[in-house]
Amino acid sequence: MVKRIIFTVLLIIVGISSFYIGLKPFGPILAWQDNSRTETQTESKTGKSIQKSLTEKSEQILTVWAALRSVYGAVNVLQSAEARVVFVAVEPLESLSPFDKTLNRISNLFLFAYGVLVFEKILLSIFISIAFFILIPICVIVSISAIWKNKNAVSQPNSKGTFPAHRIAIAAVLISLVIVFSLPVSLGVSTLLEEKILSDNVNNLVFSMGESEKAALKMENELRGLRRIGVTITEYILTAKNISNAAIKDTINYLMFFMLSNILIPALAFFGLYKITKYSVKMIF
């Protein structure tokens, strides 16, 4: 009875503490919040926050997406030139249609990638409140209920279907910690992977897309000038194909890195934490 009361009190303290931490986050928990003021205060101690990394990644995606749309726009200008320019062969212009469709589909994928980052930012912002105000208290209540339902746990700790109170309390604390850190750790592993391992590859792709954007804008400006003077533009078809090929290659590689670092790695990290927690709870009991 005494042990059950002691561990019940300890679990109640854990539950009350979760509310307090949720109301007044501190340390690394503060850095998870989407707040520029707190980021500035904690960045020197905790490094770049996950929220800031996600914000920078979303800005990078928009930069690459804008470059892709510039290439897509230049191809459209070239395709629409056939009605206004003399000596234009229609069939070569039609050969640009596959590039036009591919660029448009990849553009939609970038919007999906941006949506994933926005979802992660929002989820991370509200996850603290959900964890401390809902998930941990529920875990505490279930654990206290389990302690008091197992009336024979103290007198007969090895009896079938009974669990010692201290083991229930330890499992509850372990599960609570995993709940709190699961999402930040999963996204943190993703951020660390990209910043320490994939950063050079990703930055090279972003730079290459910037060069493709410059070439596309130059071609588009020249094409608009050719419309005014009525000069043939068939020589620009090969240029458009080369720019499109480069843009398609770079954006596909960029999306592959994105899927690896922002979708696959967090999912694997989250699944790994789940498996480790499940195994640890089994070892406790």
Sequence and secondary structure as in RCSB ss.txt:
>XXXX:A:sequence
MVKRIIFTVLLIIVGISSFYIGLKPFGPILAWQDNSRTETQTESKTGKSIQKSLTEKSEQILTVWAALRSVYGAV
NVLQSAEARVVFVAVEPLESLSPFDKTLNRISNLFLFAYGVLVFEKILLSIFISIAFFILIPICVIVSISAIWKN
KNAVSQPNSKGTFPAHRIAIAAVLISLVIVFSLPVSLGVSTLLEEKILSDNVNNLVFSMGESEKAALKMENELRG
LRRIGVTITEYILTAKNISNAAIKDTINYLMFFMLSNILIPALAFFGLYKITKYSVKMIF
>XXXX:A:secstr
 HHHHHHHHHHHHHHHHHHHHHHS  THHHHHS  HHHHHHHHHHH S HHHHHHHHHHHHHHHHHHHHHHHHHH
HHHHGGGGTSTT  HHHHHTTHHHHHHHHHHHHHHHHHHHHHHHHHHHHHHHHHHIIIIIHHHHHHHHHHHHHH 
TTTTTSTTSTT   HHHHHHHHHHHHHHHHHHHHHHHHHHHHHIIIIIHHHHHHHHHHHHHHHHHHHHHHHHHHH
HHHHT   TTHHHHHHHHHHHHHHHHHHHHHHHHIIIIIHHHHHHHHHHHHHHHHHHHH 
